[in-house]
Amino acid sequence: MSRLQKIGYQNCSFQHTGVFANIDPEGTNVVTLAERAGISKQAMSKLVKDIEELGFVETRKDPKDSRAILVQLNEKGTQFIIDVYNCIDDIRNELENVVGKENFDSFMGTAVLLNNYFDNKQQNSTNRDNFSLYPPLK
C-alpha cells in the first residue's frame, strides 16, 4: 500500500482491496463481491461507495437482477489494477534480489501450500457447533 500511495493513490486503503481483488472485467454485483471477500453486503456496499467517490468504479442497476447493483471498473480503476500488478512485480524482483530466485520461488510455493491448507480447513469446518479448543479424545 505504501508503494501505491507514493505513486498517487493516497486515499486507497487495504480495505478497498476487497473490491478490486474480486471484481470481474465485465462488472460484478455487490452481493457477489461481498461473498467473494467474505464480508457482509453492507460492508461491501460501504467499500464500493468509497471507491466510487474516489473515482475508480461506476455503479448501475444489474441488468440480470434489477434489485442488485453492478460495480464496474472505469478507466481510473483499470489503471489502478495495472499499477497494483506493477508494484507486485517490483516487490517480487526486490525480494528475489535479496534471497535469490530459487529461494523466493520455494518460499512462495510453501506459502501457497499453507494458504490452501487453511482455506480447505476453513471450508471443512462449516459447523461451528462442533468447535472445540481441545482435540478429540482417542
C-alpha positions in Angstrom: 0.0 0.0 0.0 2.8 2.4 0.7 4.2 2.0 -2.8 0.7 2.7 -4.2 0.3 5.7 -2.0 3.7 7.0 -3.2 2.6 6.9 -6.8 -0.6 8.8 -6.2 -3.1 6.6 -4.6 -3.1 8.2 -1.1 -6.8 7.7 -0.5 -6.8 3.9 -1.1 -6.6 1.6 1.8 -6.1 -2.1 2.3 -9.8 -2.5 2.9 -10.6 -1.3 -0.6 -8.7 -4.3 -2.0 -11.7 -6.4 -1.1 -13.5 -4.8 -4.1 -10.6 -4.6 -6.5 -9.5 -8.2 -5.9 -13.0 -9.6 -6.5 -14.4 -7.6 -9.4 -14.7 -9.2 -12.8 -13.8 -7.3 -16.0 -17.4 -7.1 -17.1 -18.5 -6.0 -13.6 -19.8 -7.8 -10.5 -22.8 -7.2 -8.3 -22.3 -6.1 -4.7 -23.7 -9.4 -3.3 -21.2 -11.4 -5.2 -18.3 -9.1 -4.2 -19.3 -9.5 -0.6 -19.5 -13.3 -0.8 -16.1 -13.4 -2.5 -14.5 -11.1 0.0 -16.1 -12.9 3.0 -17.8 -9.8 4.3 -21.4 -8.5 4.7 -23.3 -6.9 1.9 -23.5 -3.7 4.0 -19.7 -3.6 4.5 -19.1 -4.2 0.8 -21.6 -1.5 -0.1 -19.7 1.0 2.0 -16.4 0.0 0.3 -17.9 0.3 -3.1 -19.3 3.7 -2.2 -15.8 4.8 -1.0 -14.1 3.8 -4.2 -16.9 5.2 -6.3 -16.4 8.5 -4.7 -12.7 8.2 -5.3 -13.5 7.7 -9.0 -12.3 4.1 -9.5 -15.7 2.4 -10.3 -19.1 3.1 -11.6 -22.3 1.6 -10.4 -25.6 0.9 -12.0 -28.6 -1.5 -11.8 -27.6 -5.0 -12.7 -29.3 -5.9 -16.0 -29.7 -9.5 -14.8 -31.3 -8.5 -11.5 -32.9 -5.1 -11.1 -32.6 -5.3 -7.3 -28.8 -5.7 -7.5 -26.1 -3.1 -8.1 -23.5 -3.8 -10.7 -20.0 -2.5 -9.9 -17.7 -1.9 -12.9 -14.1 -0.6 -13.1 -13.7 2.6 -15.1 -10.5 3.8 -16.7 -9.0 5.1 -13.5 -9.9 1.8 -11.7 -8.4 -0.2 -14.6 -5.2 1.8 -14.3 -5.1 1.2 -10.6 -5.2 -2.6 -11.2 -2.3 -2.2 -13.7 -0.4 -0.2 -11.1 -1.0 -2.8 -8.4 0.4 -5.5 -10.6 3.4 -3.3 -11.4 4.0 -2.8 -7.7 3.7 -6.5 -7.0 6.3 -7.2 -9.8 8.6 -4.6 -8.3 8.4 -6.1 -4.8 8.9 -9.6 -6.2 12.0 -8.5 -8.1 13.3 -6.8 -5.0 12.8 -9.9 -2.8 14.4 -12.2 -5.5 17.4 -9.9 -5.4 17.7 -10.3 -1.7 17.2 -14.1 -1.3 17.7 -15.4 -4.9 15.0 -16.5 -7.3 15.2 -20.2 -6.3 14.7 -19.4 -2.6 11.9 -16.9 -3.3 10.1 -19.4 -5.6 10.4 -22.1 -2.8 9.1 -19.6 -0.3 6.1 -18.7 -2.5 5.4 -22.4 -3.2 5.3 -23.1 0.6 3.1 -20.1 1.2 0.6 -21.3 -1.4 0.5 -24.8 0.1 -0.1 -23.3 3.6 -2.8 -20.9 2.3 -4.6 -23.8 0.5 -4.4 -25.9 3.7 -6.0 -23.3 5.8 -8.6 -22.4 3.1 -9.6 -26.1 2.9 -9.6 -26.4 6.7 -11.9 -23.4 7.0 -14.2 -24.7 4.3 -14.5 -28.1 6.0 -15.3 -26.6 9.4 -18.7 -25.0 8.5 -20.4 -26.5 11.5 -19.3 -24.1 14.3 -21.3 -26.0 16.9 -18.7 -28.8 16.9 -15.9 -26.3 17.6 -13.6 -27.2 20.5 -10.3 -25.9 21.8 -9.3 -29.4 22.6 -8.6 -32.2 20.1 -11.0 -35.2 20.2 -10.1 -38.0 22.7 -8.8 -41.2 21.1 
